[in-house]
């Protein structure tokens, strides 16, 4: 039973309201002055206080200050005849939780009680009802063949429901949601297996309903913005999942109008392929064909050197599209905190330039650091905590600082996207390959690479999937599905344990492939 304290020097006039609350199951205690109310609050915890602003003796505002000192968590609703704005502002400044003007009616009082005492119960009941309803709808959907737009709708609902359950962890739906994720990723992998290769034709020949892919992002979202000559910022956040963006977006919406669109990453969902493809506006095989000096050959380079030429690839794209900038293209890669803070402090200078491209590696570093440092895995043991860790980083990041500064530049245009997401890997899957086989846990390229077909997409002709085979001749590519990760048979159990429960990228999953493209306009 919830305990309410009602403080008013004319409490007898409020007896009908008190009776109504008691009939609704609330326990109501009363006081006629601030001194008695303070004494009662010191001896017993109340769940809600109704407090008269104008009383004989100690005023309502003075009583409020003491009550908040006793227990800041107890909501206090000020009830007053005084409608002066200055009084309202002072009450708000002293941490009042709500404000009612006399004469109050039963509906107002009951609404305040439900707001502060039953919101969690009402919300959790609504969440449970909606979840069960959506669960049934989703189960029926998965029985039919879905197209890209339907998969996008499913993924958005899963992400939104996951974030909602973060705020209501006591609802008890976590296991059911995990099951939904698992089933959906299994079916999505089949969808990609069936449809993906058909999307890789020239843009005007692609089937109806096919998603935009990595090479289409600049043409669709960036280049049209450059026509008006305004300062434009193209920001690519490495390894950012949609759910991570959505927790960041909560901080951004007060500063910008936000338009959020979506695209599908190419395979493998890994930086050397997907990010180069974004900057070049080309598939990886076409980059190798037209610009051999920037060849993508993962087995001849490490991942970082494969992305050394993003600025050059973007300049070449601008040349092919005959886009002339009014001054030089600016390119920034933020890979450490100190450099990020220097860019944050200096970002206003870049508003003088027509186009500034920024790559931010922090989210990818969070994913890798979680695998390397046990303390981070303890802080972020699951997807919910991973989102919380992302939110904490973003609040204090140079990325957020850059956006806050740009929000004060009225003509700034900002496009934010990512090259791929990541998935929490929980199931090891055996793979066989030679010494020249690539090392990523979610995909392998090499001669005669072998993997279990139920756990992987096996590609005998990588060129048909726009995946370069490099200088090593005949090559097979295997790409992990769902939450699988590849482990060699040698010392299998050791490496299964080592990499289990790590966030990885390169494979086929909703989290890695379905990605946001966000356009921001300062308010």
N, C-alpha and C positions, 0 to 999 in steps of 0.2 A: 504494500500500500504506500502511495506517495504522500509525504507530509508537506503541508502548505502552511506558511505563516502569513497572516494578513494583519497589517499594521495600519490603523486608522483611528483618529480620535472621535470619529462618529461611527464606530463599528456596528452599533445597534441598527443603524439605517441600512446596513449591508447584509443583515441576517438572511433575506431571501436568496441572495447569491451564495452565501455560505451553505445554506440548506441544499441548494442545487448541487454544489460541488460534493457535499457529503453523500447525496443520493447517487452520484456518479462514481463513488468509491474512493474519493480523496479524504484524507484526514486533515481537518483544518483547525489550526490553533490561532488565537487572536491576541492582539495587544493594542492598547489605546495610546501608546506613546513610544518614542524611540528608546528610552532607557529600558523599559520592560522588554522591548523587542531584542535589544542587545543581550540582555541577561538570558532570555530564552534561547537565542541562537548560540550562546556560549555553552549552554548545558545540553542542547540537542541539535542534531543536524536536520535541517529542512531541505527539501528538494526544490522549493520555489517560494519566493517572497513577493507578496503584493505590498507596496509601500506608499502610503500617502505622502505627498510632497509637503503639504502645509498642515502642521500639527502644533498644538500648544506645547511649549517647551522645546525640546530638541527637534530641529527641522528634519525633513525627509532626506535632504541632501547630506546633512551631517551624519544621520543614521546610516545612510547608504555607505559612506566611507568606512565606518566602523564594521558594518556587516561584511563588507568586502575584505577587510583585514582579517576577520575571523575565518572566512572561507570564500576564496575568490571563485570557486567553481559553482557556487549556488546562484542561479539566475534571479535577478531582482527586476520586477516590473513596477515602474513608477506610475502612480495614479494621482492625477492633479486636476484642479479646476483652472490652473494657470496655463494659458496657451502661448505665453511669450517665447519667442524664438531663442532668446538668450538663456532662458531656463532650460529649454530642451538641450541646447549645446552644452551647458554646464553639466547636466545630468549624463549626457553621452560621454563627456570628458571624464566623469567619475565612474565610468564603466557600467552604466545602466544597461540592461539587456533588452528592455522594451519600454514603451511609453503609452499610457492610456489616458484619455481626457474624460473627466467626469461630466455628466453622469454616465457611468459605464452600464452596459446592458449585459444580460446573461450570456449572449452569444460571444461577446468580446472576451469575457472572463474564461469561458470554456475553451475558446480558441487559443488563448494564451497558455492554458494548462496543457492542451494537446501539443502545442508547439514545443514547450520546454520539457514536458514529462513523458509524452508518448510518441514523439517524432521518430525515435529509433525503432520502437515496436511497429508503428504504422509503416515506416519505410521498409523494414525488414520483411514484413508480411507482403508488401507490394513487390519487393525484389523476388521473393520466393515464388509468388504467383506468376510474375512475368517470366521468370526463369523456366518454370515448369511448362508454361505455355510455349515459349520459344524452343524448349527442348523437343517438344512434340512436333512443332513445325519443322525444325531442323531435321529430325529423324525422317520425316516424310520427304523433305527436299533431297536428302542424300540418296533416296531410293531412285530418283530420277537423274537424268543427265543434265548437268548445270553448265551454263556458259560463264565467261569471265565476269560479267556484271553480277551474276548471282553469287559467284564465289567471293567477289568483293563485298557484297552485302553480308554474307555469312561471316567473313573475317572481321568486318567492322563491328558486328554484333558481339562476336567473341571478345574482341579487344575492349569494347565499351563495358561489357559485363564483367570482365576481369578487373578493370579499373574500379568499377562500382563495388565489387566484392572486397577490394583493397580497403575501402572506407567502412565496410561492414563485415569484419572478419568472423563475427559470431553467428552469421546466418547458417553456416554449416553446409555450404554448397560447393566447397573447394574440390572435393573428390569428383562430384558430378561434372564440374567444369573441366577438370583434367581429362576425364573420359571424353567429353565433347571435343576438346582440343586434339586428342589422340585419334579419334575417329575421323575428324575433319581433315587432319593432315594426311591420314592414310588415303582418303578419297581424293584429296587435292593432288597427291602424288600421282595417282592414276590419271587424273585429268591432265596434268602436265605431260605425262608419258604419252597420252593420246594426241594432245593438241599442240604442244610447244613447237615442234618442227615446222608445222604449217604457218606459224607466225613469222618465220624468218625470211620471208620473201620481200621484195621491194614494197615500200609502204603503200603504194597505190594498188597493189595486187593482193594485199592481205585479206583474209576472210572477214566478213562482217562480224563485229563484236570482239575482234582481237584487241588485246590491250596495247597501249603504248609500251615500248621496250626501251632499254637504256639508250640506244643511239638516237631515239626520237626526242629526248628531253630538251636538248638545247634548241632544236628547231621549233618545238611546240611552245615552250615557255620562256626561253631566254631571248632568242633573236628578235621576236616581234617587239619586245620591250625596248630594244635598242634603237628603234626607228625614231622615237621622240627626242633622243639626245639627252635624256635625264640621267643622273648618276644611278647606275645599276650595280647591284651586288648579287653575285651568283655564289651561294654558299653550299658546299657539299660536305655533309657530316658523315664521316666514314662509319659504317656498321651501325646505323641508327634504325632501330625497329619502329614500327608505327606506334606501339604503346609508349615507347620512350618519348617520341615526339609529342604525343598527346598530353603527357604530364608536364612537358615543357611549355606547351601551348597555353596552359592555364595562366602562366605568368606573362605571356605575350599579348593575350587578347585585350587587356586594358590599354596597350600601347599602339596596337595596329588593328586594322581590319584584316581578317585572315580568310584567304580562299585556299581550301585544301583539296587537292586532286590526288590521283593515284596512278601508279604505273607498275609494270612488272620487270624485275631485274632479269637480265640475261643469265644463262648458265655458262660456266659455274658462277655462283653468286659470291664472287671473290674479287678483291680489289684490283688485281692486275687486269682482269677482263672487264668487269662492270664499270669501274671508274674511268679507265681509258676510253671505253666506249661512249660514256657520257660526254667527255671533253672533245672527243674526235667526231662525234656524230656518226660513227661507223661501228660495224661489228669487228671483233678482234681479227678475224681473217682478212678483212678489208684493210685494216690498219697495216697489217704485215704486207699486203699486196701493194698498196699505194705508197706507203711510207716505210720502206724496209729499214731505214735508219732508226726507226722507233719500234722495231719488231718486238712482239710479245712472244717470248720463248721462256716459259717459266723454269725449264730445267737448265737454262744457261745463266740465270740471274736469280737474285733473291727478290722477295716481294717488293721491297722498298725501291730498288733500282728500276723495277719494271714500271714504276709510276714517276719517274724523273721528268717526263716530257709532257706533262699535262698542259702546261702553258703553250708549248709549241703546237700540240694537237688542237687546242682551242683556236690559236691563231690561224692554223690551216683551215679549220672549219669556217671561220669568219671570211677567209679569202675565197673559199669555194662558194660561199653564199653571197659574195660581193657586199659584205657588210663593212662599212668604213667607220672606224671610231674617230671621235674628234681629238683624242689624244691616246697615248700608249696604253695598251692592256696592262693592268696590274694583277699580279698573281701572288698569293700569300698561302703558305702552308704552315699551319700552327700545330707543332708536334710537342711543345713543352709549355709549361705554365708561365715561365718568365717571358718567353717570347710572346705568348698570347696576351699578357698584361701590357706589354709594350705596344702591341697592335691596338689593343683596346684604348690606350691613352692617346694613340695617334690616328684613330679611325676617321676623325673629322677631316683630316687632310685628304683622305681618299675620296671624299664626296666631290672633289674637284675633277675626278676622272670619270670618263664615260662608263667604263666597265672594270669592276674589280672582282676577280674570282678568288674565293677563299676555301681552302680545304681544312677541315678541323678533324684531328685524329683522336680526340679525347675519348669519345664513346668506344671506339675500337680498343683503346688502351685500357679502359675499364674492364671490358670483356676479357682481354688477355691477362690483366693483372689479377682478376678474380681467380683464374686458373693457377697463377703462379704464387699467390699469397694466401695461405689458409685463413688469415684474419678477414680478408675480403669475402671469402666464401662463407665465413661465419656471419658476417654482416649482411650478406645478400644470398641466403641459402636457396631462394627460389625466385620465380619471375616477379612476384609481388614485391619482394625486397629489392630485386634488381631495379624495378621502376623507382622505388624509394631512393636508392643509391643514385640513380640518374638525376632525380629531382634535386637531391642535395647538391650534387656536383653543379648542376646548371645554375642554381641560385647564386653560386659564388664564382661562376666561371667568367672568363673573358668573353665567351660567346654571348652570354646574357648582357654583359657590359657593352659589347659592340652594338647589340640590338637596341639597348636603351638609348645609346647616343644617336643611332640612326633614326630612332622614332621621333627625334626632334628636328629632322631634316624633311620638310614637307614634300619635296619633290623626289625623295629617294625611292627607288624601286628595288625590292628584295625578293629573290627567289631562293628558297631553301629546299634541298633534297638530300638524298643519301644514295650510296652506290649499292648497298645490300643491307640486309638485317642479320640477325643471328638466331640460333635456336639452341635451347638447352639440351645437350646430348646425353641420353640415358641408356642407350643400348649399343653395345659393341657388335661389330659385324666383321667377319674375317675377309681379308683381301690378300691376294698374291700378286707380287710384282717384282721386277728386277731393281738393281741399284739405281738406275736412272729414273725410276718412277718418282713422280712429284710427291711432296711430303704432307700436303694438306689432309686433315682428318676427314673432311667431308667429300673430297673428290680426289681421284688419282688419274694421271695421264702417264702412259708408258707402254712398252711393248707387251702385248698379251697379258694385260692386267686382268685379273679374274676376281669377281665378287659374286655374292649370292643375289640372284636376280630379284628375289622378293624384297630385298632391302635396298636395291640400287637400280638406277637407270644405266644400262650398259650400252655404250655408243661405240660401234665398230668403225664408224666413219665420222670422226670428229668434225671434219670440214663441213659436213652436211648440217651440223649444228653451229657453224661459224666459230668453231674452237680451233685455234692454230695447233698444228702438230709439231711446229718448230723444225729443227734441223736433224731430228732423230729418226726420220722415216716413218714406217708404219707404226701407228699408235692406236691404242684403245683408251677410251675415257670412261670411267665409272663415277657416277654421282650418287651420293647417299640420299635416301629418302627419309622423310619424317624425322625422328630424333636419333637415327643411327650414326655411328662414326666408325671409320675403318681402322682395323688393327691387324697387323701381320700375325701369322700363326706362331712365329717364334716368340716365346715368352708372352704368350697371348694374355693370360690372366693378369699378369703384372701391368700391362699397358691398358687393358680394359679398366682396371681399377684406377690407374693414373689419370685417365682422361674422362672418366665418367663424371657426369654432373658439371661439365664445363660448357660455356657458351661458345659455339663454333659457327663458321659460315662457309659457304661454298656449295651447299647442297640444295635439296628441294623441300621446301616447307613454306607455309603461309608466312611465317615470321621473316624468312629470308627474302622472299620474292615479291610480296605485295607491299609497296613502299609509297610514302607520301611525297608529293611535290607541292610546296606551299608558296603562295604569293602573298607578300605583306605590303600593306600601304599604311604609312603613318597616319594616325587619326588627326 
